[in-house]
Amino acid sequence: MTLDLDAYFARIGWSGERRPTVEVLRSVHRAHLLGIPFENLEPLLGSAPSLAVPDLERKLVRSERGGYCYEHNTLLTAALTQLGFHVTLLTARVVVGAAPGDIRPRTHMLMRVDVEGERAPWLADVGFGSNGGLVEPIPLVVDAELLDTPRRHRLVHAPHDGPLEMWELQTDKGGYWEPQYEFTLEPFEAPDYDVINWHIATNPRSPFRQALYAQRTLPGVHRALSGRTLVYTADDGSVDERELSDSAEVLRVLAEDFGVRMPEGTVLPG
């Protein structure tokens, strides 16, 4: 169940010395984020995506497809582990967009990565999708700030009643820090994500069952498709937004602008 690293690195356009160093972690993380799109088409079309490494390799590496957080971060975990990093899987509660008082379930997958010789571990996450997500990993240190161009992030401790410290990832929104998600350092295992993945992909109330979400971070611009609303956000903050006319245009934009090509005859709901 090992990942074909040659194929994976070709897919994300990365070449370098294959050693478990901070520079390799940073550059592979960035290359993955820029190289493979975020999309939820399998849940939208009625199935739960497999998280088995061979299936992820077929879909995200050898096909013109993407995936959501469990797929992206499971794939990156496989690559980092084979490179010699020690990876601990974590789960976060997404707070961006939540109304005051809302308590969302912990459904987002992310990773703690330990690098030999480094005093602090790193937080890695290539599966958040939105333009508030990490481009590069951030040191897992309270009040750490990261300029992961074109974005800026920091980690803080959030108020919490539990026995473990609650961490919060925030992104700079041009004058204020916007919380993205909160997590503790309790380790999770692959079977935990099998359960969470099934719930998110099949629960009729899951947002990933109700609408299309595609995201693509590229040099200079972040592309987002929510339902039929297409939004381009440039690195300077300027926004271009338009509505797509029908499912045929959605499929064309997915292929041409996001690099997501669905089989001929695919019919999108709605």
Disulfide bonds with the S-S distance in Angstrom:
none
